Amino acid sequence: MANWPTLPEVRTFLRLQPNPSDDTVIQTALAAAIDYGNRRLNYQYPIPPYDNGLLPDTAHIACVMHAARLYKRRDTVDGTIAWGDMGAVRVGRADPDIEALYWAVGPVVFG
């Protein structure tokens, strides 16, 4: 069990060194990922700094991965990544790995 991720955890996942301009963007992405994770888990876990309850490790890594994805997404404003002569690749809306991790611990909703 863990708390919601922190900026240094996401920075380590991205393999980046501390940098004030990058850290600002990473922190914004992390806040959005925590908000999404909290809504995805039906508000079962408090938003920082009120971490009275611990988060399942599966949800913790999903949030780290989501924050990293949001940070990297700033390089693909139109949803594509170009590789010079190799062409362009479309970036999907959602990451299936992140969604699978949230599905493993999130509430099942029948609608």
Stockholm file with secondary structure:
# STOCKHOLM 1.0

chainA/1-111         MANWPTLPEVRTFLRLQPNPSDDTVIQTALAAAIDYGNRRLNYQYPIPPYDNGLLPDTAHIACVMHAARLYKRRDTVDGTIAWGDMGAVRVGRADPDIEALYWAVGPVVFG
#=GR chainA/1-111 SS CBCSCCHHHHHHHTTCCCCHHHHHHHHHHHHHHHHHHHHHTTTCSCCTTCCCSCBCHHHHHHHHHHHHHHHHHTTCTTSEEECGGGCEEECCSSCHHHHHHHHHHSCCCCC
#=GC SS_cons         CBCSCCHHHHHHHTTCCCCHHHHHHHHHHHHHHHHHHHHHTTTCSCCTTCCCSCBCHHHHHHHHHHHHHHHHHTTCTTSEEECGGGCEEECCSSCHHHHHHHHHHSCCCCC
//
